[in-house]
Amino acid sequence: MTTLQTNQRISSPNPKPLCQIVGLACLTGFVLDILVMTFPLQLGNLAWRVGFLQQLGDRSIILLFGIALLIYGIIDLTAWRKRLAFSCLVLGAAFILSGIWVIWDSLALQKQTVAAISAQQQQIQTQINQAKVNPQLAAQITPEKLQQATQNIESQAESAKQNAQTGTLKTSFSGSGNLLVVGLALIGLGQYGIRPSRS
């Protein structure tokens, strides 16, 4: 009976190498995914930046999971654990700043979109006004149809502006929320990894 219990203790697998493998796989997948998303690089394009940071926020949980597994897998290797912990602190701060940047860029993108919709609305309204004074078109188009077209353009423009505002705000808060939460969690992992391990 004692021999059986001793054999069971000896044969129980160590989960740390498994955590190292899965953690490295998660980190590698995350890095490859981000590299693919960055091409073609367009840092000056506001819409590209917002989209990239939102996708980064959506995929950031894989990074967090991979780092947590890796820290657990190397918990006994003090030097490596501390290097990874400091990297977590830096990444956490970068993610928090990126979350704030997403909100800033999203608000700027929302203003751009609303301005573009207003410009299109103005252009169409100008065309309608020109049609009113054009003698060739005046015979074919009644004032009622022109009034109806004006009302349709105004309602469609207002609807498009409203959709742009609510859609942009939802996606920006969702993306920035992910980045902020993962950033705080990375800082927590960093602080956990820096602590001296208990013997």
C-alpha atoms as one frame of an Amber mdcrd trajectory, in Angstrom:
protein
   0.000   0.000   0.000   2.797   2.418   0.863   4.612   1.505  -2.335   1.517
   2.220  -4.411   1.106   5.702  -2.875   4.791   6.493  -3.445   4.543   5.462
  -7.110   1.489   7.661  -7.582   3.337  10.664  -6.167   6.343  10.087  -8.410
   4.280   9.649 -11.575   2.141  12.775 -11.124   2.995  15.182 -13.975   4.453
  18.622 -13.408   2.079  21.245 -14.927   4.757  23.943 -15.302   6.279  22.703
 -18.601   2.762  22.436 -20.029   2.049  26.032 -18.959   5.317  27.147 -20.579
   4.370  25.478 -23.880   0.841  26.900 -23.969   2.043  30.318 -22.771   4.691
  30.522 -25.492   2.157  29.368 -28.091  -0.276  32.124 -27.014   2.435  34.792
 -27.091   3.724  33.665 -30.482   0.214  33.606 -31.931  -0.507  37.064 -30.525
   2.719  38.555 -31.937   2.129  37.013 -35.378  -1.470  38.249 -35.364  -0.394
  41.796 -34.492   2.338  41.764 -37.148  -0.200  40.755 -39.799  -2.619  43.475
 -38.632   0.003  46.222 -38.883   0.528  45.814 -42.628   0.168  48.091 -44.469
   1.304  50.471 -41.739  -0.689  53.735 -41.838  -0.048  55.524 -38.561  -1.172
  58.855 -40.034  -4.586  57.442 -40.984  -7.025  58.038 -38.138  -9.445  55.277
 -39.150  -6.578  52.753 -39.453  -5.257  53.662 -35.991  -8.683  53.298 -34.382
  -9.288  49.966 -36.122  -5.839  48.653 -35.208  -6.129  49.599 -31.540  -9.619
  48.109 -31.323  -8.372  44.831 -32.823  -5.416  44.929 -30.442  -7.854  45.284
 -27.547  -9.967  42.405 -28.829  -6.945  40.086 -29.093  -5.192  41.264 -25.918
  -6.787  38.586 -23.721  -4.613  36.009 -25.536  -1.529  38.010 -24.551  -2.687
  38.204 -20.939  -3.459  34.487 -20.791  -0.119  33.568 -22.389   1.908  35.739
 -20.022   0.040  34.418 -16.968   0.762  30.832 -18.013   4.379  31.665 -18.738
   4.879  33.349 -15.362   3.434  30.295 -13.645   5.629  28.029 -15.750   8.837
  29.859 -14.807   7.865  30.834 -11.265  10.960  29.059  -9.871  13.379  30.783
 -12.295  13.734  34.089 -10.466  15.785  35.978 -13.069  13.471  35.078 -15.973
  10.345  35.682 -13.900  11.514  39.173 -12.935  12.373  40.060 -16.557   8.939
  38.939 -17.646   7.368  40.821 -14.731   9.080  44.090 -15.713   7.945  43.534
 -19.301   4.389  43.144 -17.968   4.627  46.465 -16.145   5.806  48.243 -19.310
   3.173  46.522 -21.483   0.473  47.289 -18.923   1.302  50.994 -18.977   1.374
  50.928 -22.815  -2.038  49.246 -22.941  -3.550  51.793 -20.550  -2.171  54.666
 -22.651  -3.473  52.932 -25.810  -6.933  52.711 -24.226  -6.919  56.459 -23.661
  -5.605  56.989 -27.201  -8.489  54.933 -28.647 -11.021  57.235 -26.991  -9.191
  60.340 -28.234  -8.899  59.051 -31.814 -12.481  57.754 -31.847 -13.837  61.169
 -30.906 -11.731  62.757 -33.667 -12.948  60.124 -36.155 -16.546  60.765 -35.104
 -16.119  64.496 -35.794 -14.573  63.708 -39.195 -17.439  61.377 -40.114 -20.130
  63.849 -39.069 -18.360  66.626 -41.024 -18.205  64.408 -44.131 -21.927  63.603
 -43.845 -22.722  67.323 -43.446 -20.608  68.146 -46.516 -22.444  65.525 -48.594
 -25.778  66.799 -47.346 -24.799  70.354 -48.308 -23.664  69.230 -51.758 -26.950
  67.414 -52.446 -28.936  70.384 -51.130 -27.027  72.649 -53.514 -27.935  70.356
 -56.417 -31.598  70.432 -55.385 -31.508  74.245 -55.189 -29.943  74.386 -58.660
 -32.684  72.107 -59.970 -35.310  74.530 -58.621 -33.990  77.415 -60.726 -33.133
  75.363 -63.836 -35.908  76.029 -66.414 -35.376  72.676 -68.150 -35.765  70.685
 -64.935 -38.483  72.907 -63.487 -40.964  71.579 -66.048 -40.181  67.947 -65.131
 -39.871  68.224 -61.343 -42.652  69.637 -59.219 -41.908  71.815 -56.167 -43.523
  69.109 -53.992 -41.008  66.508 -55.235 -38.125  68.889 -54.557 -39.470  69.582
 -51.057 -39.845  65.853 -50.444 -36.279  65.236 -51.691 -34.981  67.924 -49.337
 -36.784  66.381 -46.375 -35.495  62.908 -47.278 -31.921  64.149 -47.521 -32.193
  65.932 -44.178 -33.661  62.913 -42.381 -31.110  60.526 -43.928 -28.256  62.851
 -42.999 -29.481  63.158 -39.405 -29.878  59.384 -39.167 -26.373  58.838 -40.580
 -24.900  61.371 -38.122 -26.685  59.695 -35.200 -25.483  56.241 -36.285 -21.933
  57.532 -36.700 -21.951  59.064 -33.234 -23.433  56.100 -31.368 -21.490  53.493
 -33.368 -18.171  55.236 -32.851 -18.775  55.711 -29.140 -19.757  52.070 -28.622
 -16.755  50.686 -30.432 -14.345  53.138 -28.805 -15.535  52.351 -25.285 -15.495
  48.629 -26.007 -11.975  48.722 -27.456 -10.601  51.076 -24.827 -12.262  49.063
 -22.065 -10.465  45.912 -23.210  -7.148  47.732 -23.408  -7.567  49.313 -19.970
  -8.611  46.065 -18.274  -5.782  44.073 -19.850  -3.342  46.879 -19.035  -4.328
  46.798 -15.370  -4.159  42.995 -15.344  -0.670  43.086 -16.897   0.457  45.515
 -14.209  -0.985  43.119 -11.609   0.906  40.212 -13.200   4.063  42.316 -13.205
   3.707  43.082  -9.524   3.023  39.405  -8.792   6.120  38.339 -10.745   8.407
  40.836  -9.014   7.518  39.582  -5.535  10.085  37.231  -4.052   8.977  33.627
  -4.378   8.152  31.745  -1.195  10.460  28.876  -0.432
